Amino acid sequence: STPRHSPEIRLQSKKEQIMKIVKFGFALFGINTYVVVDTSTGKCAIIDPGMIDQEEENAIADFINRNGYEVTHLINTHLHIDHVAGNSFTTDRFHVPVLAIPTTRSAGHASTSRPRSSVYAEKSITCR
């Protein structure tokens, strides 16, 4: 399936856009994964990668590649498995370390087996 788009979140100064935040909503549980982009450099961080299958992994990778972004960070906000399920893919694909509190980092490469799901949405909102 194709990601659904909404407007993007854009944080801007009066003169220029500073940051873009894109939200991916991955199924099984509507996991929110964020890509935060420094628009002046094209560098970005992936926050709480909740991808559970190849289709969802491809959605993130295709978005990054399509826009020419460079992933520099993977950030986990907490230990729940739905927020770290995509850590191994993200670190392997983009060669970035996991940034998290120590207890989250230890579970950062935990694997999970979940039913395959093809429902995901790429969303973003513009703030001016």
WOFENUR-V397932 format. One record per run of one state. SS is the DSSP state (A for helix, B for strand, O for the rest). FROM is the first residue (numbers start at 1). LEN is the number of residues. Records with the same first field share a line. If there is no record, write none. Layout:
SS->FROM-LEN / FROM-LEN
This chain:
O->1-8 / 13-4 / 27-4 / 39-4 / 48-6 / 68-2 / 76-5 / 85-2 / 95-3 / 100-2 / 107-13 / 125-4
B->9-4 / 17-10 / 31-8 / 43-5 / 70-6 / 98-2 / 120-5
A->54-14 / 81-4 / 87-8 / 102-5
